[in-house]
Each structure stands twice: as C-alpha cells, then as structure tokens.
Amino acid sequence: MSLEERYQILRSVAEECIQEDELRNLLAHKSEPIAYDGFEPSGRMHIAQGVMKTINVNKMTSAGCRVKIWIADWFAMLNNKMGGDLKKIETVGRYMIEIWRAAGMNLDNGKVEFLWSSKEINSKADEYWPRVMDIAQKNNLKRIIRCSQIMGRSEQEDLTAAQIFYPCMQCADIFFLKADICQLGMDQRKVNVLAREYCDDIKKKNKPIILSHHMLPGLQQGQEKMSKSDVSSSVFMEDEEAEVNLKIKKAYCPPNVVEGNPCMEYVKYLILPWFNEFIVERSEKNGGNKTFKSFEELAADYESGELHPADLKSALSKALNKILEPVRSHFKNDKIAKQLLQTVKNYRVSR
C-alpha cells in the first residue's frame, strides 16, 4: 500500500485532522504508528461506539497502525460512572470487548491491544504520575475546566475535584501510551489540543496528530448526541430486530431534509462505510429498487423527494439489523457473553 493510500484511509476516519502535513510526514517515516483510542466503560453500548469504532479501528490497522485501546476504568470511576464502582466498571469493560469481537473488529492480527488504565498506571506509577503533575503545573485551573466537555460535563456544572483532575490524566495518557495519533471523537478535541500545547511547554518536536471522528446525533429531533440513559435516542448493539425497527420507525426524519437528519447520518457514517453501498427496496410504483454507492447520490434523491422517508427508514433498519445480527447471536449463544450482558443490563446507569 502506498503512502498516499495509507494517508487517505486514515484521513477518512476523521471529521477533522490536526495536522494533515504532520500525518503525511509520520506515515513517511514510521511504518507502524501508534494510534490511541479510549473509552469509559459506562453501560450498554450504542451503535456509534460499537459500529463506528469497529470501522475506524479496522481502517487504522489496515493502514499499518498499531492501535492501543485504553479501557479507562479509573476515569469512569472518577467520573462517577456505574456509581463509581470499579468492579461494575470492569464488568462493563469486558462486555464491550465482547461486542467489538462479535461485530468484526479485527483482533486477530496482533495490531489491536486493550489496556486497562488501572493496571497499566499502577505498574508504571513512577512514569505516569510525574507527567500528570507536570501537566497540572503547566496549566491554570481555567484551562483545565474548559476541557470538562471530555467527560460529558459542562463548565458550569458543579465539578468534583476528581473531575477536575481527569483532564490532566487524559492528557498524560497520550504520552504514557507513546501515541503518535489520537483517534477520538470531536467531543475529546479540547484535551487532545491541550496535549499538543503541552508539547510546546516541554519542547517536544513531534506532537500527537489528532484524528477526531464525527459524533452521531440521537434519533430524536434536537439530540446532538446519543444518550445511554435515553433508550429512544439510540440503537444499542444487542437490540433485537423488532427494537431496531421500532426505534428507526419513530426516528426524526423530515422529508427532503438532509442536514440534521439522524437517519441520513446513520447511512453516511455507518451503512455506507460498512457495506460500500446502501440498498433501498421498494415497489415498482414507488420507483423500484435502487442501490446507492455514494452519500452524494443518496442526498440528491432524498432532497428532491425521489426517496421517501418511509423507504429510507425501511432500508436503514434492514442494513442495521444485518450488521447487528452477529452481535445478537454471540450474546445469545456464548455463555460468558450472555451472563455479561444480563449483568450490565441490571446495572443502573449513573451520570
């Protein structure tokens, strides 16, 4: 694979890249860059986290990256997820790994590594904590509080001291994991930029490159982001076929409107990257079957009224269920996975 092909694959992961010239230079000089991604184990997994992460990780490994997935159990505890219960958080983390395995994340090539933050930090405490303290010393409180968005919090909220400590730790993670690339959502952008600014403070030449992926909206009108606490806002990775169909049927999907339409976004960021096409089946009197190979083609038909919302929703439900069927099957037939899911479903999601 040529350098340009590798670059285009990695660039396709991100809505924003900081900086493109640095990414090209990295690929020219390093055959196996280290890409870092992370997540808080905080309840059932929705399709943005399940399907999009599978797509993005597989793209990164195909382009030659080694991917370190940071299971941020201590961070979930600091952020009071699962009531701050570390045992529950660990169970959720194991459940999530089972989902990605079943969904088709390529874990057999040795290029993807899951790392538990609590274990890694404890094993190299003398390396980790001095970095955290140095980042804290080099930034004022106002700058750190501006990063509170990374926890799903606003600057106006009554933050605990633990939640103020969190951004310093997440910034330190990037250096601790020796990451060349930070591949996280747009909601994590502020702390990744903080890491680049910290490089200026310590005179580090090679800054981490930021690949920030798009954030899928919730299914209801005005929901900028999916919510685990609102089950109607998103499709979960082990939802039954009927649940998926009902959620998509009730989803906000204004006719002739592409911008801000969650059903169109699902097709753009999940279905087309997964299948490289979007198949709409309909009667001859409604235009007959049609296969879309690009989002631009789909958007043109939808805006013009050639594609009706009901036909879009029906095709979207069918495609989503095709992606999710191996996950459902795994959690029904594998005893360990089945028990993990039941345990996680019984947990109360805490904000």
N, C-alpha and C positions, 0 to 999 in steps of 0.2 A: 504494500500500500504506500502511495506517495505521500510526501509531507502535506501537500495540498488536500489530499483526500482525508487524511487524519484530521487536519485543521477543520475542514468543512463538517465532519462528523461531530467533533467537539463543539464547534460553534452552533450547530443545530440544536444542541441541548439547551442553550441559554437564550433568554429574552434580552439579557444584557451581558456584555463581556467587558471586563476591565483587566487588562487592555489587550486588544487584538494583536498588536505588533509583538507584545510580550509572549502571547500564546504561540505565535508562529516561531519566535526565537527559541522558546522552550522545546518545542517539538523538533526543531532543527538540531538541538544539542543534547536531547535526552530521549532515549528510545522508550523508556518506561517511566513516564512522570507519575508522581503520586497524587491521586485525586482524593480529597476528603469529603465525606458526606456524613451527616449525623442526624439522629432523631431522639426525641424524648419518648420512651415507652409510656403512653398515656391513655390507653383504652383501645377500643376496636379500631381497625384500620380502614380508612375510606380509600376510594379508588385513586385519588390524587397521589396519596402516599404509596399505595400499592402498585398501581399500573405505571404511573409516571416514573417512579423510582426504578422500577424494573426496566423500562425503556431506556432511561438515561444511563443507568449503570452498564447495561449491555452495550450501549453506544460507546461509552468511555473505555471499556475493556477491549472492544473491537478496534479502537483507535490506538491501542497499546498501553493504556493507563493501568496502573495498579490502584485499586480502589479500597480505601480504608473507610469502613462504615462504623462510625463512633456511636455505640449504644450508650446514650447519655443518661445512665441510671441515676448518678448523683445529681445531675442537672434537673431531672424530673423531680427528685426529692426536694431540691432547693426551691423548685417552682410549685411545690405542693401538689403535684400530680399524684393520683391514686392515694390522696390523703397523706402524701409524704412517706408512705410505707414501702421501704426498699424491697421487701420480699414480693409484694404485689407488682412492683415496677419490674422486677426481674422476670416474673411470670409473663407479663405483657411483652417484654423484650423477646422472650423465647417464642411466643405466639407469632410475633411479627416476622421473625426469621423463617418460621414455617410457611407463612403466607408467601414471602418472596420466593422461596424454594419452589412452592407449588405453582406460582404464577409464571415461572420460567426465567427468573434471574439466573444468569449463567454463573453458577457457583462451583463448577467442576474443573475450571481451567486454572485454578490456583491464583487468580488475579484479584479475587474479592476476599477481603478479610474483615470479619466482625470483631470489634474490640470493645470490651466493657470498660467504661470510663473509670469506675471504682477500682477495678482490679489493676488497670494499667497505671493509674495515678498512684495507687498505693505501692506498686512495685518500683516506681521511679520517682518517689516523692521528692528526693533531693534535686531532681532535674525540673520537676513540674512547678513546685510552689515558689521557688525564687523567680521564675518567669511571671507567674501570676502577680507577685508582689511588685515586680518591676513595672509591669503594665499599669498597675494601680497607682504607683508613684508618679508615672509619667502622664497621667490623665486626671483632669479635675472631675469632681462629682457630677457636674452638669453634663459633661461629655459622656460619662458612663450611663447616666439616667436616660440620655437620648437613645441609647441602644436597647431600652427596655422592650421595644417592639419585638425583639427576637424571641421573647418569652410569651408573646401573645398578650403583652401588657401595654398600657399607655403611660405616658409620662405623668399623667395626672393622678394615676392610681396610688393608693397607699401601699407603697412597696415595702417589703420587709428588708432587713439588712442582707439576708441571704440572696434576695432577688437583685440587689444592687451588686453583690459580689459576682453574680452569674456572668455578666459580660466580660469581666476580666479573665475568668476561667475559660470562656469560649474562645476568646482571642488567643489565650495561651495554647489552647488545643491545636491550633493551626501550626504552631512552631513545634510543639511537642510531637505531633504526628509527622513532622517534616513534609508538610503538604506543599506541593507545587501549585495545585489547583484547589480552590474552594468551590464545590458544586453543591449549592444550597438554594433555597427559594428566595424570591425577591424580598420576602419579609426578614431575611437574615442579612441583607445587604449592609446595614449600618455597622455591624460588628466586623464584617469582612473588610470594610473600608478602614475601620479602626486598626486592623492588623497591618494594612498597608501603610497607614500613617505611623504606626509604631516602628516599622522598618526604617523610616526616616530618622526616628529618635535614636535608634541603635546602629545607624549607618549600615544597614543590611541592603546590599545591592539588589538581589533577586527577590522581588516582592511576590506574595502569593497572587495568582491570577484568579479573578472572580468570575465564575460562570453562574449567573443567577437565573434559575428557571422560572417560568410563568406560574402564577398562583391561580388554580382553578376556582371559579366562584361557586357559591352554593346554588342549589337548584331553584330556590325561590327568588322572587324579584327583590333586588336590592341587597342580596347577600354577596358581599365582596369575597368572602372566604368560606369554605366548608367548615361546618362545626360538628364535632363529635357529640356534643350534648343535644343538638337538634337533629334527630334521626331523619327528618324530612329534607334536610339540606344537602344530604349526600348519599351516594350509594356505597355501602360497605362491602368489603372484599368477599365476605361469605354470605351475603344476602341471597335468599332463594330467588329463583327465576321470577316468581309472581311478585315478590317485593320490588325487584328491579323494574319490572313492567309498570307497576303502580306508581313508583316514585317518578319515573320518566313521564308517565301519562299526566301526572299532576304538576310537572315542572313548568316553570315560566318559559314560554317560547312564543313571543309575539310574531305574527306573520309579517314577512317582508323585512324583518329587522335582524341584522347580523350582530351589530355592536351590542354588547351587554346581554347577549342571548346565551344562557348556560348550555343549552343543548348543542348549539353550534360550536361552542368552545370544547365540549366533550369530544365532538367529532374531530376537531382540529388537533387537539393535544393528546388524545388517547387512541381513537379509532384509526385515523389515517397513518400515524407513525407505527401502529401495531400491525395493520394489515396491508398498508400501502394502497388501500382503496376503501371506498365506502359504497356498499351495495344497497340500493333502495328498490324494494319490490313493491309494485303496485299494479292495479288493473290496467288494461289497455285504455279504457275510457279516461283514466287519470294520468295517462302519459306512458304507461308501461314501465318495465324495469329499467333502471339506469345505474351504471357504475361510475362513480366519481373518482378520479385519480389525483385530483388536487383540491385544496380548500378554495382556491380562487374560483374554480369551476362550480363548486357547490354553492359558494356565497352568491354568485351571479344568478343561479337558478332560484335560490331562496328569496333574494331581494326582488326578483322580477315576479314572483308568485308562481313560477313554474313548479316549485316544490312546496307542497303544503305542509304545515307544522305536524299534522297527524301522520303523514308518511315519513317525515324526518324522525319523529319520535319512535315510530314502529321499527324503523331500520336501526336506530341508535340502540334501542332495547335489545334487539336481536344480536347486534355486534358485541355489546357489553356482556350479555349472557354467555356468548361464545368464549370471551376472554376469561370470565369468572368460573366457568364450569370445572376446570381442573382444580381450582382452589376449593370449591364446594365439595368436590369428590374427595379431595385429600382430607378435609376436616370431617367427612362422614366415615371414611374407611380406615384412617390411621388412628389407632387408639390414643397415642400420645397427643396428637394434634386435636383430636376430638375433646379430650379432657382439658387441654389448654384453653380451647375456645369456650367451653362451658364455664370454666373458672373466670375468664376475662369478662364474659357476659354478665356474670353475677357481681362484678365489681361496680361500685358507684363511681362514675367519672367526676372528679373534682377539678375545679378550675384553678 
